[in-house]
């Protein structure tokens, strides 16, 4: 098997693919990205990293057939045309062979270098695709693999459409932040013991002028890992504090919960910027609950635990959201400076019909209390679920039974109405 330069690869692979298409043969393009190489540029220098990439290409060559064509398709990427496959499934087998090649650390100049490969595969299923189209599709699949943190992804047209849509949304999000298209609504959280509002959760909404309502998780997904993420988070934080101050002046004695992302914790300026927001809007840190998902808190990114402790030292409260859906390490859980856990709605909504879910909810409540934490149940939609959570000793409930997310004016009206009830009823 010959190893080609990029231009030679394009010419040779295009000709081979054309022959395969004419022969109605199975073919595919595999793109391999090697995470870890960019960091080595700054440590070892470009020349040495180029030599490492050459050695890696040689290793990939050993995993493939002699008729396959291989060459670099970027500084940290390798592209392979598999033009003589027995079936489409053999492209997956080839990708797994490449993974096995990289399972052991690379030996280079007495160094042991561990790299993480991500692989995107585009099948030439209609046997008519051009090399450029297959490479584009394989790159899209590679992006999906990186996003999902999986080693291999097959190209999916629907996923590509979502990706393109995400790119469009990302390009419009900055404008939306500046022009006021975004808004926050507030979902009340209720103390079970008193039936009174304890706090609210600030929920992001974007009613796009042409796309309609864009789900907040989609917004976070397209912003995560870009410079827009911290800008979006700070907009949410400042807006939530300003409106919290507004509803507190109107007599709503409640704090506010604000969601941050895993990427936010890695921003070295986050703590200082949040402190500035608190000073601007004169809301006490003790009235602010910062929520992060269980997955975000368990990622253990560099500096994230230190950031959490810094926020805690300022006086903010910390909540683990979606508890029960991730993979919590008890050792790390004990090191987190938490004030509460929020049981995911999946367990709460299923607890009346599935005894196993009720046992899980009860166990989470007991564990939270044993750790000295408040426990919030999300997704409470009816009186029966509320009363069962009350019997299990849950502290706080949140969901449509208490109230959906609402603008500040509606929240103030809701608070006045709820103050007339000592405990919830069917028509709260």
RANORQUI-V449298 format. One record per backbone hydrogen bond with DSSP energy under -1.0 kcal/mol. NH is the residue of the N-H (numbers start at 0). CO is the residue of the C=O. If there is no record, write none. Layout:
NH	CO
NH	CO
//
This chain:
3	69
8	4
9	5
10	6
11	7
12	8
13	9
14	10
15	11
16	12
17	13
18	14
19	15
20	16
21	17
22	18
23	20
24	19
27	81
28	121
29	79
30	119
31	77
32	117
33	75
34	115
36	33
39	35
40	36
43	39
44	40
48	44
49	45
50	46
51	47
52	48
53	49
54	50
55	51
56	52
57	53
58	54
59	55
60	56
61	57
62	59
67	64
68	80
70	78
72	76
77	31
78	70
79	29
80	68
81	27
84	25
89	86
90	87
92	88
93	89
94	90
95	91
96	92
97	93
98	94
99	95
100	96
101	97
105	112
107	110
110	107
112	105
115	34
117	32
118	150
119	30
120	152
121	28
123	26
124	122
126	123
133	129
134	130
135	131
136	132
137	133
138	134
139	135
140	136
141	137
142	138
143	139
144	140
145	141
146	142
147	143
149	144
152	118
154	120
159	155
160	156
161	157
162	158
163	159
164	160
165	161
166	162
167	163
168	164
169	165
170	166
171	167
172	168
175	171
176	172
177	173
178	174
179	175
180	175
182	204
184	202
185	405
186	200
188	198
189	396
190	195
191	394
194	190
197	188
198	188
200	186
201	256
202	184
204	182
207	205
207	211
211	207
213	205
218	214
219	215
220	216
221	217
222	218
223	219
225	222
228	225
231	227
232	228
233	229
234	230
235	231
236	232
237	233
238	234
239	235
240	236
241	237
242	238
243	239
244	240
245	241
246	242
247	243
248	244
249	245
250	247
251	246
252	250
253	251
254	197
255	286
256	199
257	288
259	290
264	260
265	262
266	263
269	266
272	268
273	269
274	270
275	271
276	272
277	273
278	274
279	275
280	276
281	277
286	283
287	284
288	255
289	316
290	257
291	318
293	320
296	292
297	293
303	300
306	302
307	303
308	304
309	305
310	306
311	307
312	308
313	309
314	310
315	310
316	287
318	289
319	339
320	291
322	341
324	321
332	328
333	329
335	331
337	335
338	317
339	317
340	373
341	319
342	375
343	322
346	343
347	343
348	344
353	349
356	353
357	353
358	354
359	355
360	356
361	357
362	358
363	359
364	360
365	361
366	362
367	363
368	364
369	365
370	366
371	368
372	367
373	338
375	340
376	395
377	342
379	397
385	381
386	382
387	383
388	384
389	385
390	386
391	387
393	388
394	374
395	374
396	189
397	376
400	379
401	398
402	398
405	185
410	406
411	407
412	408
413	409
414	410
415	411
416	412
417	413
418	414
419	416
420	417
//
